[in-house]
């Protein structure tokens, strides 16, 4: 007997929004305040958290992040890394989840490979960001700076499900980590 799988593209923001609609009052408990979303406190709901993801997206728009631009998220490992990726994908920009353990030299290499990318960083990676080449520091924005921005209401941007919509990287155990590009179609199966 064969199994038939339904394909549903994986879009970070749209999937989170669907969870918010399906389970609006479901509680999310945190063991610490999130640097990128301090509004959550230690408890929020799917519906409330979606509001703050949209707020971050609007603030990222104010900074100048546009559809199809690549945005490295270079911060401490916590759930807000994923939530920032949802905000980035709301804008039609492409989040690249980068490990906070990578040195500045690797981040500089990623900048070269990505051609005109953005970088979001936090306190844990701030010292490494100061070691980046000057040209790359120009598009590096701290989480605290993002939170100070006004909210430019921006419509949701949906990329073609076959376009690159999310990026990761290999571990780099054999040298410089390789970038991995995913589309909504390549990631979405259920």
C-alpha positions, 0 to 999 in steps of 0.5 A: 500500500502506498502512502500519499503525502500532501505537500504544503510549502513551509513559509516561516511567517505563514506557518506561525500565523496559521498556528496563531489562528488555530491555537490563539490562546495556547500559552507559550511559557519561557524560562527567560526573557528573550532579548529580541522579544522582551515584550513576551515576558515569561509567558505569552500566547500564539496570538499575542506573540504573532503581534510582536513578530509583526511589530519586529517586521515593521521595525525591520522595514523601517531600517530598510530591509526589503523583499529578497534581501538576505538577513543573517541572524547572528545571535545567542541560541534561543527561540527568538532566533526563530521568531526573528526569522518569522519577522524577516520572512514576513517582509519577503526577505530571506533569513539566514540562521547563523551560529553565534559560535562562528568567528567574525572571519566566517561572517565576513566570508558569508557577507562576500558570498551573499552580496549585500546582506544584512546582519542582526546581532545581540549582546553575545555576538557584539564583540565579534561584530566589531571585528568585521570588515568595515564595509560589512559593519554598515549593514549590521544592526543590533537587536536593541537598535531594531527595538528603537525603530518606529513601526512602518506598517508594511504588507506581507510579501509572499515569495514564489514557493520555489524561490530561496526563502530560508538559509542555513549553513553546514557545521564547517568541520571541514573548513568554511561552512557552506551556505544551504538555500531552501525554498518553501517547497523544498522544506514543506512536506507533511 
